[in-house]
Each structure stands twice: as structure tokens, then as C-alpha cells.
Amino acid sequence: MNFDELAQMVVKGDHLGAITWTEAAIADDVDPMLVINNGLVAGMDEIGKRWKAGEIHIPEVLVAARAMKASMALVRPLVLAAGTELRGKVVIGTVQGDLHDIGKNLVAMMLEGAGFEVFDLGTDVAPAAFIKAVEEEKPDLLAMSALLTTTVPMMQETLNQLKDAELRQTVRVMIGGAPVSDGLAKQFGADGYAADGATAVEVAGQLI
């Protein structure tokens, strides 16, 4: 199988082609991790580079992510059945009081495309819900997003509750969103900050 074909289908957002290619790969007993790493990750890496360079915009990222997810949906059950470990597990959500999800969804999609297992808690996620997810899912990374300045303090509150629950040492924490900065991440005691989806993949890889 030519993995570059799948990577280019992801880049072009050809989700139907990605499904057909992946089904053929499965029928040929191709290692699903090769499909992920050599096809999907390679494609999303290219999307990330173009996104950071300003060559593409959100619509192109979304259609690429749709193609990636279409293929991932077919190979993920095979990976899990084989007991193969992905790059790491991430719990992600938009903090309490904030219903914005486009940026968070992009980050989640790009993390998944980069080979991470992602548990998306959605929007308006209370600190207690983040804590519960960390307890139950035992992720390597907790990623929190905020778009409203008024909801940013919920990131600090979640970090405080992680400490109170004696879970802070078990998980790395990354934050992001328009009103957030690297300086604010340091002030809150988070482990990392990401300005966009491509950067989030890089930071997650470094933290995990």
C-alpha cells in the first residue's frame, strides 16, 4: 500500500477516498499503526504545517480532519483489539461557562490525527467533571480551552482542584484559547500552552 496516497487524501479532505483506501488496507492485513503513522499522521502533519504558515484556513483543516477521522474510525478498533498503545491519552474540554468549541474541536481532531487517543468532554466542563475524567480515564494529558476572558479563571480552579484531589502529579496540563498565553500558563502552573492545533500536537508530544 502507498501510504502517501492516504496522506494526500487527508490533505485534500477526500474522506470517501480515505475510507476506500483504508478498507483495502484492512483487507490486505496492513498493520493499522502503519496506516495511522505513515498515512494519517503524515497527512495531518502537512495540514499542521500549512495551517501554521497561513497557507490554509479553518475550512480546509476541518475537511482534512473529517477524512482523517473517517479512516481512523476503521483502524482504531483494530489497534485497541491488538492492545497496541497509541502515543498517549488526552482528555480535552472547554472550561465551565464557555460554549465555544471550534478551536477545541480542531485541537482534538489534530491530536487524534497525530496518533493520540482523545476523550472530548465537550463544552462548559466544570472542574469536577475534569477531575472525574482524570480519575477514570487516567490520561497522560489534560487539555483545557477557553475563548471568553471571563471563563479563563476556571482553568486555575481546575488546576487547584486537581491538586486538592492529589491528581496533579499524575497528569500533564496544557491550556489554550484566544485569551490565554504562555505567561498565563506559567502563572496558573500549567505544563504547557498551545496557540493553535498544530502547536498543540507539538506541545503534547513534548509533554508526554
N, C-alpha and C positions, 0 to 999 in steps of 0.2 A: 504494500500500500504506500502511496505517495502522501506523506503527512503534510507536505507543503500545500497540497490541494485543499485539505481540510482547513489549514491555517488561512488560506486565501478566501475560502468560503466564509469564514468567520469575519475576516476583514471587510469583505463585501456585503456581509449581512445576509448571505444566502442560506436561510435556515432550512429550506427544503432540501437543498443540495447537501447540507451538513448532515441531515437525517439520513439521506440515501447513502452517503459515504460511510457513515458510522454503522449503519445496518450491515453494509457489505463487509466492513472490518470485523464486526462481531461474528458474522457468518464464516469468516476466514480464521477465526480464533486469534485475532490480533490482540496482544496484551492491552487491556483497557488503559493502563497507566501510560503506555506509549501514545495512545490516542489523546489522552489528556495533556501530557507534557510536550509531545512533539507536534501536536495539531492545535489543540485548544489554547494552551498556554502561549505557544508561539504566536498564534493569531491575536490574542488579547494583549500580548507584549507589544506587538506592532501598533495596535489600536492605542495603547497607552502612550507610546512614543509620539504618535501623530497628534493625540489629544494635548500632550504637554507642549508640543511645538506649535499648537494653534492651527494645525492643518485641517482638523475636523472639529465638529461641534456635537452637542448632546444627541441630536437625532441619529447621527452616524454611530455614535457609541452605543446607543440603545438597540439599533438593529443588529450590530455586531454581537452585543450581549445576548440578544434573542437567539441568534444562530448558535452561539456557544452553549446556551442553556438547553437548546433542543438536542444537541449532541450529548451533553453532559447527562441529561435525563436518561439516556440509553446506556451509558457506560458506568454511571455511578453505582447502580445495583450490583454490577459485576465486581467492581472494586471492593464494595462493602462485603460481598459474599466471599471474596477471596481473603478478606482480612487485611488487605493492603492499606497501609497508612498513607493518608494524604499529607500535604505539607504542614497541616496544623488545623486546629478547630477555632473558629471565630464566632463569638456572639456579638451581634450588632443591633443597634436600635437608635431611634431619635428620642431624645430625652422628654420627660414629662412636660406637658404644656405646649409642645411643639408638634404640629401635624405635617410638617414639610418632609417629603420623602424622596424627592428626585435625586438629590446628592447622595443620600444614604443608599438608595437603590443602586446607583451607579457604582458606588464603592463595593457593595455586596456582590454585584454581578462580576466586577473585575477581580475581586478576591476569589470568587468561585472559579472564574476562568483561569486564574493563576494556580489552581490546584488546592485551594483551601476548602475545608468543609465549613459552610456558613449556616448559622442559625439566626434568622432575621426575626427580631421581636416586633418589628413594625414601628409605629409612631406613638408618641405620648406615653412613653415607657417610664413608669415610676421607678425610683431607686430600688424599691423592694422587689420589683419584677426582674431587674438586672441581677440583683443578689441571688434570687431564686434560680435564675438561669445559670449563673456561675456555679452554684451549688450542685445543680442537677446535671448540667452538660459538661462541667469540668473543662472549659475551653482553655486554649493557650493564650487567647487574646480577647479582650472586651473592647469593642469599638463603639463610641458614642458620638452622635451627631446632633448639632443644633443650628438653626438658621436665625431664630429670634434671639436678640440680645438678652431679653428678659428671661429666657429659659437656660442660658449658659450656667447660672449658679447650680442647676440641677446636676451638672457634671461633677461639681465639687461635692455636692451632697451624696451622690452615688459613691464617689471615692471614699468619703467619710464612712458611709455605711459598710463598704467593703472592709475597711479597717476594723470597724466595730464588730463585724461578723468573723473577724480573723481569717479573711479570704484574700486580702490584698496581696499577700506574698505568693498566692497560688496562680495569679493571672497577671499578664501584662495588660496595660490600658492605653488605648490610642483614642484621641479625640479629634474632631474636625468640624468644619462648618464655617460659613462666612464670618461670624463674629469672633471666631476662635483664632488663636495664634500660637506659635511655638512658645512664646513667652508665657502665655496664659497656661499652656500645658504644663510648663515647668512650675508655675505658681501653684497650680492645683495638685501637683505631684503625680501627673500622668507620665507614662513612659515614652509617649511619642505623640506627634502631631502630623496630620496629613492635610494638605490643602485641596487635594483632588483624588480621584480614583486611582490614577497611575501612581501617584506618590504613596497612596495608602498601601498598595501592593508592595512597593519597595520597603516602606517602614515596617509593615507586617513581617516581611521576610527577615528584616534585621532583628526585630524584637523576638521573633520565635526561633 
